[in-house]
Amino acid sequence: MKVLFIVQGEGRGHLTQAITMEELLRRNGHEVVEVLVGKSNSRCLPGFFNRSIQAPVKRFLSPNFLPTPANKRASLARSVAYNLTRLPVYLKSMHYIHRRIEESGAELVINFYELLTGMTYLFFRPSVPQISVGHQYLFLHRDFEFPGKNGFHLWLLRLFTRLTCIGAREKLALSFREMEDDEEAYVRVVPPLLRREVLSCEGTEGDYLHGYMVNSGLARISSTGTVPIRQIPLHFFWDKQDEAEVCRVDDTLSFHQLDDVKFLRYMAGCKAYATTAGFESVCEAMYLGKPLLMVPAHIEQDCNAYDAFRSGAGVISEEFDLERLLDFSEHFHPNMAFRYWVRSCDWRILRCIEREEKEETFFRGFLFLPSFLSGDLNVHVHRIGSQCP
């Protein structure tokens, strides 16, 4: 089967999920013909993505969230106002996405939470079936438990999530733990898509703290007033474009440019991990048995942090309170059930994708039934039906 990916380029998680999905499909005889990645003026595509993905990568302009003036949390008002002014640009992107879907020869589109995918299926109605993949689709599950946050912001989050998956036949919701599928919402709960490098890695307890932050303004929080009195080394990763590969603030605090190999090496050997609660890195820390401090940067990460907290992964804070992380790490016990859940990822996700292929084969065959009516109808129905699971 030929598959086309459409990936939201904001942050790191969707990119690593796409890399893992491509490896899974290729190992099982499928072909990823093209990868379309949403881009913005404020972010560059990380080098590790271009090095790891095998299919041709093409870019298009896509909406993104803008930070507050302090560059700490995403600003909903600024983001909406900015993106409304760029609607003509996004319309061109939708034209481009539709053209690539139809011209690439793809038999399936896998959408990694890109808003313009849903908009393309709403306005242009591509003929190729779509599956949407992302942990955010768990927010549409009837049994998902939300944190006690602003109700309007939670409503907007669910609305945004619904818009990304317009036209999707199924939504694969990546989850910290096993849950029943929500058939009414077409949500199938599957394990996180972690890279094979993570699955083959073993964690060791080191003498430093590891961290990741998207908005570079958070660096000021980490470097003023929150450095542990125990003087433990801090190694944080960020995506600030105008800085050196390693920026040493002082003898204990260093910032590193985002690199997947280096990031995983520091993750595996750290004592504990501090993050803005992006789903992917939280999962990697949980798999490697690392205690977590989660400092959400927007409402989606508030939900991630609360869900991970319920799974015993770590503690939630409004600031990078690293002393609190060290205190939590003293009594932390890794969630072993999570490791078993992650290891079942391949066959669970592949089953969903290949079921889609079989159903599409049956549907296409069914469309040709009228042309068969002059012959032996029972023979043709049997032939088509034999392709179903």
VOPAGU-2260 file (C-alpha; in pm, 1 decimal, decimal comma):
REM VOPAGU-2260
SITE   aa  ch    i         X         Y         Z
SITE  MET   A    0       0,0       0,0       0,0
SITE  LYS   A    1     120,4     350,7     -84,9
SITE  VAL   A    2      87,1     599,8     199,8
SITE  LEU   A    3     124,3     977,4     218,3
SITE  PHE   A    4     202,3    1148,7     551,7
SITE  ILE   A    5      88,0    1497,4     649,9
SITE  VAL   A    6     264,5    1613,6     965,5
SITE  GLN   A    7     223,7    1911,1    1195,4
SITE  GLY   A    8     574,0    2056,4    1221,7
SITE  GLU   A    9     525,3    2234,7    1555,8
SITE  GLY   A   10     741,5    2084,9    1830,5
SITE  ARG   A   11     913,5    1747,4    1823,3
SITE  GLY   A   12     648,7    1483,3    1895,1
SITE  HIS   A   13     462,0    1458,2    1564,3
SITE  LEU   A   14     790,7    1446,5    1373,6
SITE  THR   A   15     929,5    1152,5    1571,5
SITE  GLN   A   16     591,9     975,9    1544,5
SITE  ALA   A   17     609,3    1010,5    1166,1
SITE  ILE   A   18     964,3     868,3    1161,8
SITE  THR   A   19     852,4     569,2    1369,7
SITE  MET   A   20     540,7     513,1    1158,5
SITE  GLU   A   21     742,8     516,7     836,5
SITE  GLU   A   22     983,0     254,7     976,0
SITE  LEU   A   23     689,3      37,8    1084,8
SITE  LEU   A   24     518,6      55,6     746,2
SITE  ARG   A   25     837,8     -12,3     549,4
SITE  ARG   A   26     921,8    -315,3     763,0
SITE  ASN   A   27     582,0    -457,7     675,2
SITE  GLY   A   28     593,8    -409,2     300,4
SITE  HIS   A   29     421,0     -72,0     262,9
SITE  GLU   A   30     558,9     239,2      92,7
SITE  VAL   A   31     554,7     597,7     216,7
SITE  VAL   A   32     552,9     794,9    -106,6
SITE  GLU   A   33     577,2    1146,6      35,2
SITE  VAL   A   34     582,8    1342,4     360,9
SITE  LEU   A   35     418,4    1686,7     375,3
SITE  VAL   A   36     522,5    1891,3     679,8
SITE  GLY   A   37     353,3    2208,9     799,8
SITE  LYS   A   38     593,7    2493,8     864,8
SITE  SER   A   39     584,4    2842,0    1016,3
SITE  ASN   A   40     814,5    3141,2    1009,7
SITE  SER   A   41     910,3    3086,9    1374,3
SITE  ARG   A   42    1033,8    2726,2    1349,9
SITE  CYS   A   43    1290,0    2536,5    1145,2
SITE  LEU   A   44    1253,1    2169,0    1065,4
SITE  PRO   A   45    1498,4    1985,7    1297,0
SITE  GLY   A   46    1792,0    1825,2    1122,6
SITE  PHE   A   47    1720,6    1484,6    1276,8
SITE  PHE   A   48    1392,7    1462,3    1082,1
SITE  ASN   A   49    1552,5    1507,0     740,1
SITE  ARG   A   50    1825,1    1259,9     835,9
SITE  SER   A   51    1580,8     994,3     956,7
SITE  ILE   A   52    1287,7    1006,9     715,5
SITE  GLN   A   53    1335,3     819,6     387,5
SITE  ALA   A   54    1045,0     948,4     178,7
SITE  PRO   A   55    1070,1    1285,3      -2,3
SITE  VAL   A   56     985,0    1572,6     235,2
SITE  LYS   A   57     788,3    1875,6     114,7
SITE  ARG   A   58     683,7    2181,6     314,6
SITE  PHE   A   59     375,0    2401,9     324,9
SITE  LEU   A   60     279,2    2700,4     539,2
SITE  SER   A   61      55,1    2607,6     829,1
SITE  PRO   A   62    -103,8    2776,3    1134,2
SITE  ASN   A   63      95,6    2779,8    1455,7
SITE  PHE   A   64      62,8    2903,0    1812,4
SITE  LEU   A   65     240,6    3220,8    1915,9
SITE  PRO   A   66     391,8    3259,9    2264,4
SITE  THR   A   67     307,7    3536,8    2505,7
SITE  PRO   A   68     536,8    3843,6    2510,9
SITE  ALA   A   69     726,5    3675,4    2794,4
SITE  ASN   A   70     768,7    3375,1    2560,1
SITE  LYS   A   71     655,5    3123,1    2821,2
SITE  ARG   A   72     303,3    3001,0    2741,9
SITE  ALA   A   73     119,6    2997,9    2409,6
SITE  SER   A   74    -109,3    3298,4    2366,9
SITE  LEU   A   75    -452,4    3199,1    2234,4
SITE  ALA   A   76    -558,1    3554,4    2145,6
SITE  ARG   A   77    -235,3    3639,4    1960,8
SITE  SER   A   78    -238,3    3305,1    1779,7
SITE  VAL   A   79    -595,7    3343,0    1652,8
SITE  ALA   A   80    -543,5    3704,1    1541,7
SITE  TYR   A   81    -218,6    3622,8    1361,7
SITE  ASN   A   82    -352,8    3316,8    1181,6
SITE  LEU   A   83    -669,6    3495,7    1066,1
SITE  THR   A   84    -454,6    3744,5     876,1
SITE  ARG   A   85    -289,5    3455,7     691,7
SITE  LEU   A   86    -601,4    3277,6     565,9
SITE  PRO   A   87    -515,0    3337,9     195,8
SITE  VAL   A   88    -176,9    3171,9     253,1
SITE  TYR   A   89    -339,4    2871,7     420,5
SITE  LEU   A   90    -590,7    2839,8     136,9
SITE  LYS   A   91    -297,7    2801,9    -103,7
SITE  SER   A   92    -155,2    2536,2     128,2
SITE  MET   A   93    -484,2    2344,5     114,6
SITE  HIS   A   94    -477,2    2355,8    -265,7
SITE  TYR   A   95    -122,9    2220,4    -251,5
SITE  ILE   A   96    -212,0    1940,3      -6,6
SITE  HIS   A   97    -507,0    1834,2    -220,9
SITE  ARG   A   98    -291,9    1826,7    -534,4
SITE  ARG   A   99     -21,3    1618,2    -365,6
SITE  ILE   A  100    -278,9    1369,4    -231,3
SITE  GLU   A  101    -427,0    1317,2    -576,7
SITE  GLU   A  102    -100,3    1320,4    -774,9
SITE  SER   A  103     121,9    1116,0    -541,3
SITE  GLY   A  104     -54,2     787,4    -611,0
SITE  ALA   A  105    -122,6     740,6    -238,9
SITE  GLU   A  106    -386,4     487,8    -136,1
SITE  LEU   A  107    -398,9     614,0     223,4
SITE  VAL   A  108    -327,2     944,2     397,3
SITE  ILE   A  109    -197,8     936,4     754,9
SITE  ASN   A  110    -244,1    1273,0     923,7
SITE  PHE   A  111     -35,4    1362,8    1227,7
SITE  TYR   A  112    -259,8    1631,5    1381,1
SITE  GLU   A  113    -220,6    1886,9    1102,6
SITE  LEU   A  114    -516,4    2128,5    1097,0
SITE  LEU   A  115    -496,4    2193,4     721,9
SITE  THR   A  116    -545,4    1821,8     653,2
SITE  GLY   A  117    -891,0    1839,3     805,7
SITE  MET   A  118    -964,1    2163,2     622,2
SITE  THR   A  119    -852,3    2009,1     292,4
SITE  TYR   A  120   -1086,4    1714,0     340,9
SITE  LEU   A  121   -1368,1    1953,6     434,9
SITE  PHE   A  122   -1340,2    2183,4     133,6
SITE  PHE   A  123   -1178,6    1968,9    -138,2
SITE  ARG   A  124   -1300,5    1617,3     -52,0
SITE  PRO   A  125    -996,9    1411,6    -164,7
SITE  SER   A  126   -1082,2    1061,5    -280,6
SITE  VAL   A  127    -803,6     897,1     -76,6
SITE  PRO   A  128    -907,0     764,8     269,8
SITE  GLN   A  129    -748,0     921,3     578,0
SITE  ILE   A  130    -643,6     801,2     923,5
SITE  SER   A  131    -556,0    1060,5    1187,9
SITE  VAL   A  132    -288,6     978,7    1447,3
SITE  GLY   A  133    -205,4    1165,5    1768,7
SITE  HIS   A  134    -247,0    1153,6    2142,5
SITE  GLN   A  135    -482,8    1453,8    2114,2
SITE  TYR   A  136    -757,2    1230,0    1975,7
SITE  LEU   A  137    -784,9    1082,4    2322,1
SITE  PHE   A  138    -946,9    1415,9    2415,9
SITE  LEU   A  139   -1246,5    1304,4    2206,1
SITE  HIS   A  140   -1278,1     974,2    2395,9
SITE  ARG   A  141   -1583,4     946,9    2618,9
SITE  ASP   A  142   -1375,3     826,1    2918,0
SITE  PHE   A  143   -1086,6    1073,6    2904,8
SITE  GLU   A  144   -1050,2    1270,5    3229,3
SITE  PHE   A  145    -960,5    1638,3    3189,6
SITE  PRO   A  146    -782,0    1856,7    3446,6
SITE  GLY   A  147    -973,5    2129,5    3627,0
SITE  LYS   A  148    -876,1    2404,2    3382,4
SITE  ASN   A  149   -1059,6    2681,0    3198,2
SITE  GLY   A  150   -1368,9    2518,0    3047,5
SITE  PHE   A  151   -1370,4    2743,6    2742,3
SITE  HIS   A  152   -1008,5    2659,7    2662,6
SITE  LEU   A  153   -1085,5    2288,2    2693,6
SITE  TRP   A  154   -1381,3    2332,6    2457,3
SITE  LEU   A  155   -1156,2    2510,1    2206,6
SITE  LEU   A  156    -898,3    2231,9    2234,4
SITE  ARG   A  157   -1159,7    1968,2    2154,3
SITE  LEU   A  158   -1293,5    2180,3    1868,9
SITE  PHE   A  159    -946,0    2224,3    1722,2
SITE  THR   A  160    -885,8    1849,2    1753,1
SITE  ARG   A  161   -1211,5    1772,5    1571,2
SITE  LEU   A  162   -1114,6    2010,2    1290,2
SITE  THR   A  163    -781,0    1833,3    1235,7
SITE  CYS   A  164    -949,6    1497,1    1173,0
SITE  ILE   A  165   -1237,4    1597,5     942,4
SITE  GLY   A  166   -1270,0    1321,5     683,3
SITE  ALA   A  167   -1078,9    1064,4     889,1
SITE  ARG   A  168   -1227,1     714,9     886,1
SITE  GLU   A  169   -1050,1     637,5    1211,6
SITE  LYS   A  170    -863,2     826,4    1480,4
SITE  LEU   A  171    -571,6     645,7    1645,7
SITE  ALA   A  172    -536,5     797,7    1992,8
SITE  LEU   A  173    -190,4     745,8    2142,2
SITE  SER   A  174    -232,4     684,9    2513,7
SITE  PHE   A  175     -24,4     640,7    2830,8
SITE  ARG   A  176    -233,5     335,4    2916,8
SITE  GLU   A  177    -475,3      86,5    2768,2
SITE  MET   A  178    -840,7     193,5    2736,7
SITE  GLU   A  179   -1141,8      58,7    2551,0
SITE  ASP   A  180   -1202,0     197,9    2203,6
SITE  ASP   A  181   -1474,0     459,7    2168,1
SITE  GLU   A  182   -1664,1     317,6    1871,1
SITE  GLU   A  183   -1915,7     601,5    1860,8
SITE  ALA   A  184   -1638,7     861,2    1819,2
SITE  TYR   A  185   -1430,5     631,9    1589,3
SITE  VAL   A  186   -1143,2     656,2    1838,5
SITE  ARG   A  187    -914,1     356,3    1870,9
SITE  VAL   A  188    -674,2     367,1    2166,3
SITE  VAL   A  189    -319,8     255,3    2081,6
SITE  PRO   A  190      23,2     274,6    2252,6
SITE  PRO   A  191     266,0     562,2    2190,6
SITE  LEU   A  192     476,4     551,5    1873,8
SITE  LEU   A  193     824,1     549,8    2027,3
SITE  ARG   A  194    1137,9     530,2    1816,9
SITE  ARG   A  195    1319,3     197,4    1795,9
SITE  GLU   A  196    1625,4     369,7    1942,7
SITE  VAL   A  197    1422,2     439,3    2257,8
SITE  LEU   A  198    1292,6      81,6    2278,7
SITE  SER   A  199    1646,2     -58,9    2254,0
SITE  CYS   A  200    1784,6     183,9    2511,9
SITE  GLU   A  201    1829,4     107,1    2881,6
SITE  GLY   A  202    1814,7     386,3    3136,6
SITE  THR   A  203    2082,3     437,8    3400,1
SITE  GLU   A  204    2067,4     677,1    3694,7
SITE  GLY   A  205    2313,9     959,0    3642,0
SITE  ASP   A  206    2412,7    1264,2    3842,8
SITE  TYR   A  207    2248,0    1538,2    3631,3
SITE  LEU   A  208    1900,2    1666,3    3541,6
SITE  HIS   A  209    1777,1    1660,7    3182,5
SITE  GLY   A  210    1518,1    1895,0    3029,2
SITE  TYR   A  211    1337,6    2007,1    2713,1
SITE  MET   A  212    1156,0    2331,2    2637,4
SITE  VAL   A  213     994,8    2465,2    2319,6
SITE  ASN   A  214     969,6    2833,8    2407,3
SITE  SER   A  215    1315,7    2977,4    2465,6
SITE  GLY   A  216    1180,0    3229,5    2715,9
SITE  LEU   A  217    1155,9    2946,8    2966,7
SITE  ALA   A  218    1534,4    2956,9    2988,9
SITE  ARG   A  219    1506,4    3259,8    3216,4
SITE  ILE   A  220    1296,6    3060,8    3461,5
SITE  SER   A  221    1549,5    2781,3    3475,0
SITE  SER   A  222    1849,2    3008,8    3518,0
SITE  THR   A  223    1715,1    3245,5    3782,5
SITE  GLY   A  224    1619,9    3121,6    4122,1
SITE  THR   A  225    1541,7    2758,6    4043,3
SITE  VAL   A  226    1886,5    2599,0    4012,5
SITE  PRO   A  227    1897,1    2333,4    4285,3
SITE  ILE   A  228    2092,2    2423,0    4596,4
SITE  ARG   A  229    2256,0    2081,1    4561,1
SITE  GLN   A  230    2439,8    2216,6    4253,0
SITE  ILE   A  231    2345,1    1924,2    4031,0
SITE  PRO   A  232    2440,4    1976,6    3662,5
SITE  LEU   A  233    2149,0    2075,8    3435,6
SITE  HIS   A  234    2137,7    1986,2    3065,2
SITE  PHE   A  235    1837,3    2138,5    2886,8
SITE  PHE   A  236    1750,9    2113,3    2517,3
SITE  TRP   A  237    1575,3    2390,6    2323,0
SITE  ASP   A  238    1514,2    2504,9    1964,1
SITE  LYS   A  239    1643,1    2861,5    1986,9
SITE  GLN   A  240    1783,3    2928,0    1640,5
SITE  ASP   A  241    2027,7    3211,3    1718,5
SITE  GLU   A  242    2232,1    3022,8    1977,8
SITE  ALA   A  243    2536,9    2798,0    1959,4
SITE  GLU   A  244    2510,3    2418,8    1964,0
SITE  VAL   A  245    2589,7    2429,9    2336,5
SITE  CYS   A  246    2519,4    2743,8    2539,2
SITE  ARG   A  247    2681,7    2732,2    2883,4
SITE  VAL   A  248    2505,5    2970,7    3121,7
SITE  ASP   A  249    2723,0    2884,0    3421,8
SITE  ASP   A  250    2906,0    2587,8    3575,0
SITE  THR   A  251    2582,1    2392,3    3627,4
SITE  LEU   A  252    2341,5    2498,7    3348,9
SITE  SER   A  253    2387,7    2426,0    2977,8
SITE  PHE   A  254    2143,7    2457,6    2686,0
SITE  HIS   A  255    2180,7    2226,6    2384,6
SITE  GLN   A  256    2034,7    2258,7    2036,4
SITE  LEU   A  257    1778,9    1986,2    1967,9
SITE  ASP   A  258    1938,9    1668,7    1830,7
SITE  ASP   A  259    1761,6    1332,6    1852,1
SITE  VAL   A  260    2069,0    1116,0    1919,5
SITE  LYS   A  261    2217,5    1350,8    2176,6
SITE  PHE   A  262    1878,5    1410,4    2338,1
SITE  LEU   A  263    1817,3    1038,2    2388,1
SITE  ARG   A  264    2167,6     985,0    2527,6
SITE  TYR   A  265    2111,3    1253,7    2789,3
SITE  MET   A  266    1763,2    1116,2    2862,5
SITE  ALA   A  267    1892,4     762,8    2921,5
SITE  GLY   A  268    2162,6     871,5    3164,0
SITE  CYS   A  269    1987,7    1142,6    3366,5
SITE  LYS   A  270    1869,4    1133,8    3725,5
SITE  ALA   A  271    1535,5    1299,0    3640,7
SITE  TYR   A  272    1368,1    1489,9    3357,5
SITE  ALA   A  273    1197,4    1832,2    3341,4
SITE  THR   A  274     977,7    1920,3    3044,2
SITE  THR   A  275     696,9    2140,4    2914,5
SITE  ALA   A  276     479,6    1824,5    2904,4
SITE  GLY   A  277     494,9    1740,5    2535,0
SITE  PHE   A  278     352,0    1391,6    2492,9
SITE  GLU   A  279     645,6    1234,0    2311,5
SITE  SER   A  280     924,4    1321,6    2553,4
SITE  VAL   A  281     703,5    1236,3    2853,4
SITE  CYS   A  282     653,2     889,3    2703,6
SITE  GLU   A  283    1025,8     847,1    2642,4
SITE  ALA   A  284    1102,7     940,4    3002,1
SITE  MET   A  285     835,3     701,2    3131,0
SITE  TYR   A  286     969,7     416,7    2917,9
SITE  LEU   A  287    1323,5     474,6    3046,1
SITE  GLY   A  288    1200,3     492,7    3405,8
SITE  LYS   A  289    1277,6     861,4    3469,4
SITE  PRO   A  290    1084,6    1074,0    3723,4
SITE  LEU   A  291     924,4    1380,4    3565,0
SITE  LEU   A  292     860,8    1745,4    3641,4
SITE  MET   A  293     598,6    1877,8    3395,5
SITE  VAL   A  294     557,3    2252,5    3334,2
SITE  PRO   A  295     277,4    2288,9    3074,6
SITE  ALA   A  296     307,9    2565,9    2815,6
SITE  HIS   A  297     -52,9    2553,4    2688,5
SITE  ILE   A  298    -388,3    2383,2    2749,4
SITE  GLU   A  299    -299,7    2069,6    2553,6
SITE  GLN   A  300       7,7    2015,5    2768,8
SITE  ASP   A  301    -205,2    2078,0    3079,4
SITE  CYS   A  302    -406,6    1773,1    2972,2
SITE  ASN   A  303     -93,3    1570,1    2897,1
SITE  ALA   A  304      58,0    1652,9    3234,8
SITE  TYR   A  305    -258,1    1563,2    3424,3
SITE  ASP   A  306    -292,2    1230,9    3239,3
SITE  ALA   A  307      75,1    1145,2    3301,8
SITE  PHE   A  308      37,9    1243,7    3667,7
SITE  ARG   A  309    -254,8     999,3    3696,3
SITE  SER   A  310     -21,3     731,4    3559,4
SITE  GLY   A  311     234,6     803,8    3832,1
SITE  ALA   A  312     490,5     956,0    3594,2
SITE  GLY   A  313     571,9    1271,0    3786,6
SITE  VAL   A  314     459,9    1602,2    3933,4
SITE  ILE   A  315     310,6    1916,9    3777,0
SITE  SER   A  316     435,4    2268,9    3842,7
SITE  GLU   A  317     384,5    2623,7    3713,4
SITE  GLU   A  318     761,4    2678,0    3713,2
SITE  PHE   A  319    1075,1    2471,0    3669,5
SITE  ASP   A  320    1096,9    2392,6    4040,5
SITE  LEU   A  321    1386,3    2151,4    4020,7
SITE  GLU   A  322    1410,3    2100,1    4395,5
SITE  ARG   A  323    1059,1    1959,5    4381,7
SITE  LEU   A  324    1168,3    1722,1    4105,0
SITE  LEU   A  325    1462,7    1601,3    4311,4
SITE  ASP   A  326    1236,5    1543,7    4611,2
SITE  PHE   A  327     991,1    1344,7    4398,1
SITE  SER   A  328    1270,9    1134,3    4249,1
SITE  GLU   A  329    1369,2    1006,9    4593,0
SITE  HIS   A  330    1043,4     806,8    4619,3
SITE  PHE   A  331     973,1     738,3    4250,1
SITE  HIS   A  332     892,6     390,1    4115,1
SITE  PRO   A  333     884,6     332,6    3735,6
SITE  ASN   A  334     556,6     225,4    3574,7
SITE  MET   A  335     643,0    -117,5    3434,1
SITE  ALA   A  336     294,4    -167,7    3287,2
SITE  PHE   A  337     367,7     126,0    3059,5
SITE  ARG   A  338     669,9     -53,1    2909,5
SITE  TYR   A  339     460,0    -360,5    2824,6
SITE  TRP   A  340     189,9    -138,7    2673,7
SITE  VAL   A  341     444,1      38,9    2451,4
SITE  ARG   A  342     591,6    -289,5    2328,6
SITE  SER   A  343     252,6    -390,5    2186,1
SITE  CYS   A  344     243,6     -80,6    1965,3
SITE  ASP   A  345     348,9    -228,0    1630,9
SITE  TRP   A  346      86,8    -496,9    1591,2
SITE  ARG   A  347    -194,2    -281,7    1732,7
SITE  ILE   A  348    -132,0       8,0    1494,3
SITE  LEU   A  349     -54,4    -213,2    1196,5
SITE  ARG   A  350    -381,0    -400,2    1252,2
SITE  CYS   A  351    -574,2     -71,3    1229,6
SITE  ILE   A  352    -394,3      45,3     914,7
SITE  GLU   A  353    -417,7    -285,9     730,5
SITE  ARG   A  354    -783,6    -318,6     826,0
SITE  GLU   A  355    -831,5      16,5     653,1
SITE  GLU   A  356    -659,0    -122,8     343,5
SITE  LYS   A  357    -882,3    -431,3     337,4
SITE  GLU   A  358   -1198,0    -226,9     385,6
SITE  GLU   A  359   -1094,7       7,0     103,9
SITE  THR   A  360   -1028,3    -292,5    -122,8
SITE  PHE   A  361   -1374,7    -426,5     -45,3
SITE  PHE   A  362   -1536,2     -85,4    -100,7
SITE  ARG   A  363   -1370,4     -40,1    -439,5
SITE  GLY   A  364   -1475,0    -388,8    -542,0
SITE  PHE   A  365   -1832,2    -323,2    -432,5
SITE  LEU   A  366   -1852,1     -17,9    -659,2
SITE  PHE   A  367   -1796,5    -244,8    -960,3
SITE  LEU   A  368   -2084,9    -479,3    -873,8
SITE  PRO   A  369   -2329,9    -322,9   -1120,7
SITE  SER   A  370   -2097,9    -408,1   -1412,0
SITE  PHE   A  371   -2095,3    -771,6   -1299,4
SITE  LEU   A  372   -2473,5    -817,9   -1302,6
SITE  SER   A  373   -2476,2    -971,6   -1648,2
SITE  GLY   A  374   -2265,4   -1262,2   -1521,4
SITE  ASP   A  375   -2271,7   -1496,2   -1222,9
SITE  LEU   A  376   -2335,2   -1254,1    -932,3
SITE  ASN   A  377   -2265,7   -1513,3    -661,2
SITE  VAL   A  378   -1913,2   -1576,7    -792,7
SITE  HIS   A  379   -1827,8   -1207,9    -792,2
SITE  VAL   A  380   -1969,6   -1145,3    -446,5
SITE  HIS   A  381   -1766,7   -1436,5    -310,2
SITE  ARG   A  382   -1449,1   -1301,7    -471,0
SITE  ILE   A  383   -1498,7    -958,1    -316,8
SITE  GLY   A  384   -1603,9   -1087,8      21,9
SITE  SER   A  385   -1298,4   -1310,7      48,1
SITE  GLN   A  386   -1081,5    -998,8      75,3
SITE  CYS   A  387   -1246,0    -891,7     400,5
SITE  PRO   A  388   -1101,9    -980,9     742,3
